[in-house]
Amino acid sequence: MSHLSQLLTPKLPAGLAIPDPLERAWLWMEAQGWGFENRNGYFLTPYAGTAELGTVFSPTESLTGWFEPGEPGHDRLLPLGQSDGTGSFAALWLDPSDTIRFVVLGSEGERLYLADDAVDFLRLLAIGYLELNTYALPEEPAEEDEESVVALAPFRAWVEAEFGVEVPPRWAVPEPDPFDAWVAEVKNEEPEPARVALPFVDPDADASDVIAACSDLVGSPQIAAVVSPAAVDEQERF
């Protein structure tokens, strides 16, 4: 058993277990010497060094601020470690069908479904995202993720060889998000009101496109006819 599993096992809620592929990955990381301990606790990364270049596994994360002990939902989640440097963390989620999934609880309230199973979660980590959130995942790793992508190359190769899978260049997340919906239901949150479309403006239109279109109209005969008193007088003669 990995040292990380030894530390996390006492925190496991009933029905939750560390998936075998994840345990194998932790054993491999520890064999590379990528685990370290300091006064804040034990930390394990899928890359060498102590720089934070992506997910950092640790038993130090908690559900405080999200689900308190005894509250509905608390017994269906296990934090696995930070998913970025802002306080967001990845977690195991025992979904309503009692299947273990992988999710993120964000420092700014984001709830994000990551992967159906442990192998997919490892494939996601191996891509090299610096952060796991809705801004990053639909696209390939950004330029600022380059160091992380390089650092994760050995782990990427191990994942592909160990599980006979390919690591994709980008990661898609489901819409609507089942984990976000579950959290909203458990917390009895009111559904967000539907967006009301402004006349003649697509609510999904890019703001810069709308501004550019408005700028193109400035000085056009149509606008001049509206704002010019002379033009109004001319029209009134007819």
KEMAR-722322 format. One line per 8 residues: number of its first residue (from 1); their letters; for each residue x, z negated, y of N, C-alpha, C. Coordinates in steps of 0.001 Angstrom, whole numbers, padded with zeros to 6 digits. Example, Ala and Ser with C-alpha at 12.3 -4.5 7.8 and 13.67 -1.06 7.14 Angstrom:
! residues 2
1> AS> 013190,-007800,-005690,012300,-007800,-004500,013200,-007800,-003300 ~ 012850,-007080,-002250,013670,-007140,-001060,012900,-007870,000030
! end
This chain:
! residues 238
1> MSHLSQLL> 000839,000000,-001190,000000,000000,000000,000881,000000,001249 ~ 000496,000809,002228,001259,000844,003474,001130,-000489,004207 ~ 002112,-000755,005054,002060,-001988,005841,000855,-001969,006778 ~ 000536,-000783,007309,-000614,-000683,008200,-001906,-001020,007463 ~ -002050,-000527,006236,-003242,-000847,005444,-003340,-002340,005168 ~ -002210,-002963,004905,-002217,-004407,004674,-002766,-005158,005885 ~ -002453,-004664,007072,-002910,-005324,008289,-004367,-005001,008616 ~ -004813,-003800,008242,-006177,-003385,008562,-007206,-003843,007533
9> TPKLPAGL> -006801,-003964,006275,-007747,-004278,005200,-008580,-005525,005479 ~ -008008,-006617,005975,-008844,-007798,006250,-009919,-007556,007306 ~ -009784,-006501,008095,-010748,-006219,009157,-011840,-005252,008713 ~ -011745,-004739,007485,-012695,-003732,007023,-014093,-004321,006856 ~ -015107,-003732,007495,-016486,-004154,007240,-016911,-003742,005830 ~ -017946,-004346,005319,-018467,-003991,003999,-018866,-002515,003984 ~ -018477,-001812,002925,-018815,-000395,002798,-017768,000540,003344 ~ -016835,000024,004126,-015759,000848,004666,-014480,000625,003872
17> AIPDPLER> -013731,001699,003676,-012441,001626,002990,-011502,002626,003641 ~ -010218,002382,003524,-009235,003337,004039,-009226,004550,003117 ~ -009582,005740,003597,-009571,006929,002741,-008174,007201,002192 ~ -008118,007649,000945,-006827,007855,000284,-005914,008817,001040 ~ -006395,009969,001528,-005483,010860,002263,-004854,010189,003484 ~ -005605,009327,004148,-005059,008626,005308,-003988,007632,004878 ~ -004240,006932,003780,-003241,005994,003261,-001969,006729,002849 ~ -002114,007889,002224,-000935,008680,001848,-000140,009102,003085
25> AWLWMEAQ> -000853,009456,004131,-000174,009842,005379,000570,008655,005980 ~ -000051,007493,005957,000622,006306,006501,001863,005950,005698 ~ 001769,006056,004373,002942,005787,003530,004070,006758,003866 ~ 003712,008028,004080,004724,009033,004416,005354,008724,005774 ~ 004538,008385,006761,005070,008048,008090,006015,006860,008010 ~ 005634,005850,007254,006485,004669,007133,007782,005000,006406 ~ 007700,005932,005439,008914,006350,004732,009875,007089,005665 ~ 009335,007717,006716,010186,008396,007706,010797,007408,008694
33> GWGFENRN> 010335,006162,008642,010819,005168,009601,010102,005214,010930 ~ 008863,005716,010944,008132,005895,012191,007210,004727,012520 ~ 007338,003630,011810,006597,002426,012152,007507,001459,012889 ~ 006970,000739,013838,007783,-000246,014564,006898,-001412,014992 ~ 007531,-002523,015228,006803,-003734,015599,007442,-004338,016839 ~ 006597,-004810,017747,007088,-005535,018916,006150,-006703,019187 ~ 006291,-007319,020332,005499,-008516,020606,004006,-008218,020704 ~ 003645,-006932,020843,002232,-006559,020931,001610,-006236,019583
41> GYFLTPYA> 002439,-006096,018549,001898,-005808,017234,002654,-004716,016515 ~ 002028,-004177,015457,002634,-003129,014635,002040,-001780,015029 ~ 002904,-000763,015106,002468,000564,015522,003085,001616,014601 ~ 002324,002653,014328,002762,003718,013424,002330,005056,014007 ~ 003255,006021,014026,002965,007323,014625,003289,008454,013653 ~ 002621,009604,013811,002932,010768,012985,004079,011599,013555 ~ 004938,010978,014321,006088,011650,014926,007182,010614,015152 ~ 008397,011092,015325,009539,010190,015490,009596,009633,016908
49> GTAELGTV> 010251,008495,017056,010463,007911,018373,009340,006983,018798 ~ 009532,006347,019936,008557,005386,020440,007756,005914,021624 ~ 008026,007133,022056,007227,007732,023127,005822,008000,022608 ~ 004826,007840,023487,003447,008084,023073,003128,009561,023258 ~ 003120,010285,022137,002915,011734,022159,001649,012126,021412 ~ 000692,011231,021367,-000545,011477,020641,-001079,010171,020091 ~ -001778,010262,018967,-002387,009079,018363,-001329,008079,017900 ~ -001587,006809,018188,-000722,005714,017748,-001576,004771,016909
57> FSPTESLT> -001324,004737,015608,-002088,003857,014725,-001646,002413,014917 ~ -002622,001515,014893,-002304,000101,015081,-003513,-000748,014698 ~ -003277,-001944,014174,-004393,-002854,013883,-004804,-003677,015098 ~ -004254,-003373,016260,-004482,-004214,017440,-005734,-003836,018225 ~ -006323,-002663,017961,-007509,-002239,018708,-008746,-003017,018252 ~ -009720,-003137,019141,-010961,-003830,018792,-012149,-003087,019395 ~ -013347,-003481,018976,-014577,-002866,019466,-015128,-003573,020702 ~ -014377,-004521,021223,-014819,-005265,022401,-015149,-004307,023548
65> GWFEPGEP> -016310,-004507,024143,-016766,-003627,025204,-017670,-002526,024695 ~ -017623,-002288,023406,-018495,-001301,022773,-019542,-001995,021906 ~ -019075,-002715,020900,-019950,-003432,019981,-019362,-004821,019732 ~ -020111,-005841,020054,-019647,-007200,019812,-020025,-007624,018393 ~ -019291,-008571,017808,-019624,-009047,016461,-021089,-009477,016371 ~ -021750,-009014,015318,-023157,-009346,015131,-024104,-008333,015724 ~ -023632,-007502,016641,-024485,-006473,017220,-024649,-005311,016249 ~ -025803,-004619,016285,-025970,-003425,015461,-024862,-002415,015750
73> GHDRLLPL> -024274,-001873,014693,-023211,-000883,014845,-021823,-001443,014659 ~ -021629,-002727,014931,-020291,-003321,014822,-019760,-003233,013404 ~ -020649,-003373,012423,-020218,-003390,011026,-020091,-001992,010424 ~ -020145,-000961,011255,-020028,000409,010750,-018843,001153,011372 ~ -017964,000409,012024,-016816,001022,012693,-015554,000213,012448 ~ -014423,000921,012343,-013118,000264,012250,-012129,001008,013136 ~ -011664,000407,014228,-010648,001061,015060,-009356,001286,014281 ~ -008752,002463,014486,-007510,002821,013790,-006301,002821,014708
81> GQSDGTGS> -006518,002931,016009,-005395,002991,016935,-005737,003838,018140 ~ -004858,003840,019125,-005105,004559,020366,-005026,006072,020161 ~ -005958,006777,020794,-005964,008241,020716,-005363,008875,021962 ~ -005033,008063,022956,-004328,008523,024153,-003766,007289,024849 ~ -003257,007463,026036,-002655,006330,026722,-003581,005601,027667 ~ -004895,005879,027582,-005837,005296,028543,-006671,004171,027966 ~ -006538,003890,026681,-007361,002862,026054,-008413,003410,025125 ~ -008555,004728,025034,-009449,005329,024045,-008866,005115,022653
89> FAALWLDP> -009743,005012,021646,-009211,004802,020303,-009999,005576,019253 ~ -009271,005977,018212,-009882,006621,017057,-010403,005544,016118 ~ -011428,005886,015343,-012034,004892,014460,-012645,005561,013240 ~ -012763,004774,012173,-013589,005157,011041,-015031,004820,011392 ~ -015943,005708,011012,-017370,005476,011251,-018123,005672,009947 ~ -018861,004665,009538,-019747,004771,008386,-021084,005287,008899 ~ -021326,006577,008685,-022496,007205,009297,-023792,006780,008590 ~ -024960,007215,009075,-026227,006779,008476,-026376,007134,007000
97> SDTIRFVV> -025623,008124,006516,-025666,008458,005087,-024626,007683,004298 ~ -023955,006722,004950,-022896,005898,004347,-021675,006724,003943 ~ -021418,007777,004711,-020221,008594,004531,-019233,008253,005643 ~ -017956,008141,005282,-016940,007789,006273,-016535,009024,007078 ~ -016677,008933,008389,-016292,009997,009315,-015219,009469,010270 ~ -014708,010368,011110,-013676,009994,012085,-014172,010309,013489 ~ -014040,009333,014378,-014619,009446,015715,-013659,008871,016754 ~ -014002,009077,018022,-013266,008477,019141,-014252,007749,020043
105> LGSEGERL> -013848,006574,020488,-014560,005844,021532,-013654,005840,022761 ~ -014112,006492,023828,-013260,006716,024989,-013261,005573,025982 ~ -012203,005481,026750,-012060,004418,027744,-013058,004566,028886 ~ -013621,005766,029055,-014596,005996,030119,-016001,006203,029568 ~ -016224,005734,028338,-017563,005791,027767,-017838,006971,026860 ~ -016860,007823,026641,-017067,008990,025791,-017186,008583,024329 ~ -018122,009217,023617,-018281,009030,022174,-018148,010410,021541 ~ -017160,010584,020700,-016833,011923,020215,-016614,011932,018711
113> YLADDAVD> -017322,012817,018027,-017145,013033,016596,-015932,013932,016392 ~ -014990,013492,015551,-013753,014244,015358,-013716,015048,014073 ~ -013994,014403,012942,-013759,015074,011661,-014679,014533,010575 ~ -014992,015429,009623,-015866,015058,008507,-015184,014144,007510 ~ -013868,014303,007359,-013162,013527,006339,-011709,013327,006759 ~ -010971,012604,005910,-009601,012223,006262,-008663,013422,006352 ~ -008804,014383,005447,-007910,015542,005483,-008124,016325,006777 ~ -009375,016514,007162,-009633,017206,008427,-009084,016412,009611
121> FLRLLAIG> -009201,015103,009554,-008647,014274,010628,-007138,014457,010732 ~ -006456,014504,009599,-005007,014703,009606,-004652,016096,010113 ~ -005456,017091,009757,-005236,018446,010279,-005361,018452,011798 ~ -006363,017734,012312,-006542,017636,013760,-005326,016990,014418 ~ -004869,015872,013883,-003705,015196,014468,-002485,016100,014477 ~ -002331,016893,013408,-001140,017722,013249,-001076,018872,014251 ~ -002195,019206,014894,-002173,020278,015892,-001228,019922,017036 ~ -001290,018662,017481,-000380,018225,018535,-001017,017928,019870
129> YLELNTYA> -002320,017649,019874,-002963,017267,021134,-002397,015942,021635 ~ -002159,015870,022926,-001710,014620,023532,-002871,013643,023653 ~ -004074,014171,023860,-005277,013359,023955,-006376,013988,023115 ~ -007253,013141,022583,-008388,013620,021808,-009650,013368,022621 ~ -010136,014403,023303,-011355,014276,024090,-012016,015642,024222 ~ -013198,015671,024829,-013962,016914,024915,-013309,017939,025824 ~ -012417,017506,026716,-011731,018449,027600,-010621,019188,026858 ~ -009964,018488,025940,-008803,019061,025266,-009164,019853,024015
137> LPEEPAEE> -010070,019309,023207,-010228,019845,021854,-010763,021271,021752 ~ -011657,021723,022627,-012118,023102,022435,-011026,024152,022630 ~ -009944,023778,023299,-008878,024733,023602,-007632,024429,022776 ~ -006698,025361,022770,-005402,025084,022164,-004665,024065,023030 ~ -003711,023327,022450,-002981,022333,023248,-002459,022927,024549 ~ -002619,022170,025626,-002205,022634,026947,-000691,022580,027091 ~ -000205,023116,028207,001240,023158,028447,001857,021764,028437 ~ 001108,020774,028955,001648,019410,028978,001703,018780,027586
145> DEESVVAL> 001072,019433,026601,001118,018943,025221,002308,019497,024446 ~ 003126,020322,025084,004184,021035,024366,005119,020084,023627 ~ 005508,018986,024261,006416,018038,023613,005770,017432,022378 ~ 004482,017149,022472,003756,016592,021336,003666,017597,020193 ~ 003380,018850,020523,003290,019896,019497,004605,020019,018739 ~ 005716,019991,019456,007036,020085,018825,007315,018848,017977 ~ 007005,017673,018511,007293,016425,017803,006511,016309,016502 ~ 005342,016928,016446,004491,016822,015263,004775,017896,014221
153> APFRAWVE> 005760,018748,014438,006058,019827,013492,006330,019313,012077 ~ 007151,018268,011873,007370,017770,010508,006087,017250,009863 ~ 005275,016553,010620,004004,016051,010089,003074,017207,009763 ~ 003060,018219,010611,002225,019396,010383,002596,020053,009060 ~ 003891,020219,008828,004357,020834,007581,003985,019968,006384 ~ 004084,018660,006528,003741,017758,005424,002253,017841,005094 ~ 001397,017842,006100,-000049,017921,005875,-000402,019199,005124 ~ 000173,020318,005550,-000149,021591,004906,000328,021616,003459
161> AEFGVEVP> 001519,021081,003197,002059,021086,001837,001358,020058,000953 ~ 001081,018890,001488,000505,017791,000705,-000931,018075,000268 ~ -001708,018700,001136,-003129,018885,000856,-003527,020345,000652 ~ -002553,021257,000729,-002856,022669,000505,-003822,023236,001529 ~ -003654,022855,002784,-004540,023301,003856,-003716,023931,004971 ~ -004402,024545,005910,-003755,025077,007103,-004151,024238,008313 ~ -003217,024031,009193,-003503,023349,010456,-003870,024419,011478 ~ -005079,024368,012038,-005510,025417,012966,-004854,025273,014335
169> PRWAVPEP> -004926,026303,015160,-004336,026220,016506,-005176,025401,017481 ~ -006466,025236,017186,-007355,024462,018052,-008410,023791,017188 ~ -009177,022881,017796,-010152,022117,017019,-011527,022189,017676 ~ -012530,022508,016878,-013899,022576,017379,-014633,021271,017080 ~ -015459,020832,018010,-016269,019631,017803,-017739,020042,017775 ~ -018559,019331,016991,-019962,019736,016842,-020787,019454,018094 ~ -021762,020320,018330,-022721,020121,019410,-024124,020378,018864 ~ -025064,019468,019043,-024894,018158,019680,-024038,017237,018815
177> DPFDAWVA> -023448,016241,019435,-022522,015346,018756,-023289,014263,017999 ~ -023163,014209,016655,-023930,013221,015884,-023509,011781,016149 ~ -022243,011570,016462,-021797,010206,016728,-022324,009720,018070 ~ -022289,010576,019062,-022832,010222,020373,-024313,009878,020251 ~ -025046,010668,019461,-026475,010409,019269,-026699,009079,018557 ~ -025849,008776,017578,-025979,007514,016840,-025732,006319,017755 ~ -024675,006378,018568,-024384,005277,019490,-025553,005079,020451 ~ -026096,006176,020968,-027223,006080,021894,-028424,005421,021227
185> EVKNEEPE> -028666,005769,019969,-029804,005184,019249,-029580,003701,018978 ~ -028385,003358,018511,-028089,001960,018192,-028176,001084,019436 ~ -027744,001613,020569,-027749,000844,021811,-029051,000990,022597 ~ -030021,001723,022019,-031319,001915,022676,-031164,002487,024081 ~ -030275,003450,024213,-030064,004081,025512,-031196,005054,025826 ~ -031549,005119,027085,-032541,006090,027521,-031925,007483,027478 ~ -032669,008480,027001,-032110,009839,027001,-031850,010319,028414 ~ -030795,011100,028571,-030476,011638,029891,-031570,012605,030330
193> PARVALPF> -031974,012548,031599,-032998,013485,032072,-032496,014917,032022 ~ -033412,015813,031739,-033038,017226,031688,-032627,017698,033076 ~ -031631,018554,033118,-031187,019099,034395,-032242,020037,034960 ~ -032495,019928,036241,-033445,020809,036906,-032677,021936,037569 ~ -033031,023157,037214,-032320,024307,037771,-032748,024543,039216 ~ -031781,024728,040092,-032078,025096,041464,-032524,026552,041505 ~ -033387,026911,042435,-033843,028300,042510,-032680,029279,042612 ~ -032735,030329,041815,-031789,031437,041835,-030389,031040,041370
201> VDPDADAS> -030180,029809,040911,-028848,029393,040483,-028890,028950,039029 ~ -028110,029576,038201,-027990,029172,036806,-027308,027808,036749 ~ -027922,026787,036105,-027291,025457,036077,-025970,025433,035345 ~ -025717,026449,034515,-024451,026506,033786,-023423,027401,034469 ~ -023783,027929,035639,-022856,028825,036340,-021641,028057,036832 ~ -020500,028733,036827,-019277,028126,037345,-019382,028014,038866 ~ -019095,026826,039383,-019249,026579,040821,-018399,027530,041657 ~ -017188,027831,041173,-016314,028723,041938,-016899,030127,042020
209> DVIAACSD> -017603,030555,040959,-018238,031872,040991,-019367,031899,042016 ~ -020137,030805,042084,-021237,030731,043046,-020700,030771,044473 ~ -019621,030007,044721,-019021,029975,046061,-018490,031352,046440 ~ -017840,032018,045467,-017298,033350,045742,-018410,034335,046073 ~ -019526,034236,045346,-020643,035139,045594,-021228,034904,046982 ~ -021328,033629,047376,-021841,033314,048712,-020896,033831,049794 ~ -019590,033697,049540,-018600,034168,050517,-018695,035671,050711 ~ -018970,036391,049615,-019079,037847,049707,-020257,038268,050580
217> LVGSPQIA> -021283,037408,050642,-022470,037759,051417,-022291,037536,052913 ~ -021336,036660,053266,-021122,036361,054681,-020707,037643,055422 ~ -021398,037961,056469,-021100,039159,057238,-021780,040409,056723 ~ -022503,040289,055613,-023200,041456,055080,-024412,041774,055948 ~ -024918,043007,055932,-026090,043363,056749,-027291,042475,056461 ~ -027444,042073,055185,-028593,041236,054839,-028531,039904,055559 ~ -027358,039263,055545,-027205,037969,056206,-027269,038136,057716 ~ -026642,039203,058235,-026646,039440,059678,-028073,039596,060200
225> AVVSPAAV> -028904,040251,059408,-030288,040452,059815,-031051,039141,059875 ~ -030622,038192,059071,-031295,036897,059038,-030879,036031,060215 ~ -029579,036046,060535,-029056,035099,061518,-028939,035675,062920 ~ -029053,036995,063103,-028846,037603,064418,-030172,037726,065170 ~ -030302,037083,066339,-031532,037235,067137,-031783,038680,067513 ~ -030704,039409,067806,-030861,040815,068183,-031493,041599,067057 ~ -031055,041283,065858,-031605,041980,064707,-033075,041659,064552 ~ -033443,040391,064834,-034848,040000,064731,-035677,040753,065761
233> DEQERF> -035158,040833,067033,-035868,041552,068084,-036068,043008,067711 ~ -035006,043596,067119,-035073,045005,066734,-036155,045220,065702 ~ -036248,044269,064735,-037253,044409,063690,-038656,044266,064267 ~ -038817,043390,065310,-040142,043153,065871,-040679,044367,066618 ~ -039777,045281,067069,-040235,046476,067782,-041001,047422,066871 ~ -040745,047305,065615,-041404,048204,064673,-042548,047445,064033
! end
